Amino acid sequence: MKSKLSQEEQSSLLDTLKTRFAKNMHRHKNINWKDVQAKLEKDPSKIDVLFRMEETGGEPDVVVFDEKSKELIFCDCAAESPKGRRSYCYDRPALDARKEHKPTNSAIDAAHEIGIKLLNEEEYRTLQSLEAFDKKTSSWIETPKKIRDLDGALFGDFRYDTVFFYHNGASSYYAARGFRGLLKV
């Protein structure tokens, strides 16, 4: 699929990603940037998704190479929940249920628009094992259907040198809560 970005936008983003990759080798030991770039250039639509991740403050970086699927996993690695994705409730039903003071979007809808998925609990823990994220903010995470069916949603953060998961009503939203996403390439 062809990229919707100009050649200049693509080149600028790849430079940003390459610089971030080199500065954070602890996130992706045994992965070579040339291999990353080659995979991205084979599927320019993924570059578009990374551009939207970057544009909303996610600071995406490679965090895993899945040996089984042979996919690179990019994740939002901004120190705090991405600024351009905060103050959202959890999903569309929660947004529709709000009668007043509606947020501008939901985390699930925004993730879909960007082309990513929310991290689940295991993925969030894996990301946190690389370095501490969300020390002042929190991030919605993929919520099991059983909890969501009861109007709840889950979020995580890092406090007291520990990863915590909490619950809230899915229609709640806060200035310090956003979401982190994941992209497979």
C-alpha positions, -999 to 999 in steps of 0.1 A, spaced: 0 0 0 13 35 -9 20 60 18 -2 91 21 28 111 33 51 131 12 87 118 6 99 146 28 75 137 57 85 100 54 122 108 54 119 132 84 99 105 104 125 78 95 153 101 107 134 107 140 128 70 145 164 61 137 177 87 162 153 74 189 162 38 181 199 46 185 194 64 218 174 36 233 191 4 225 180 -11 258 145 -13 243 155 -35 214 187 -55 219 198 -76 189 177 -56 165 194 -37 137 180 -4 124 187 -14 87 163 -43 92 137 -21 108 139 4 80 137 -23 53 106 -37 69 90 -2 70 99 5 34 82 -27 23 49 -15 39 47 23 37 12 23 52 30 14 85 50 46 82 17 65 80 6 49 113 39 57 130 36 93 117 2 95 135 16 79 166 44 105 166 21 134 157 -1 126 188 30 126 211 36 88 213 73 88 205 70 53 190 100 29 192 107 -7 185 103 -28 217 102 -64 205 110 -86 176 85 -115 177 105 -145 165 73 -166 159 55 -141 136 87 -123 124 71 -90 133 86 -59 148 65 -44 176 65 -6 179 50 9 210 45 44 223 75 52 244 68 88 256 77 91 292 41 100 301 9 90 284 9 108 249 -3 144 252 -23 143 221 -44 114 234 -54 124 269 -88 134 283 -106 106 265 -131 81 280 -126 44 272 -148 36 242 -177 47 220 -205 33 242 -190 52 272 -188 83 251 -223 80 239 -235 73 275 -222 107 287 -250 132 288 -229 163 295 -192 173 296 -184 148 268 -147 143 260 -138 149 223 -131 112 217 -126 78 232 -94 59 235 -106 29 215 -119 52 186 -87 73 186 -65 42 185 -85 29 156 -81 63 138 -44 61 143 -42 25 132 -30 10 165 -44 -11 193 -44 -3 231 -19 -23 251 -33 -51 272 -21 -58 307 7 -82 297 20 -58 270 19 -29 294 39 -48 319 64 -58 292 68 -21 282 73 -11 319 100 -38 322 121 -18 297 119 15 317 95 33 339 66 50 320 35 69 333 52 81 365 28 111 365 1 101 342 -19 69 335 -29 50 304 -61 31 295 -54 -5 287 -74 -31 268 -102 -41 291 -116 -77 293 -152 -80 281 -165 -92 314 -153 -59 331 -164 -37 302 -199 -53 302 -202 -40 338 -194 -5 326 -158 -7 339 -124 -1 322 -88 -6 333 -58 17 333 -22 14 344 6 36 357 39 34 375 42 45 411 64 35 440 87 15 418 57 -7 409 33 -11 380 -3 -7 391 -36 -15 374 -68 1 385 -104 4 374 -127 33 366 -161 38 350 -155 36 312 -171 70 307 -147 87 330 -118 108 316 -90 128 331 -64 153 319 -36 130 330 -50 98 314 -44 88 279 -35 56 262 -5 39 247 -7 19 215 11 -9 197 18 -15 160 31 -47 144 53 -44 113 
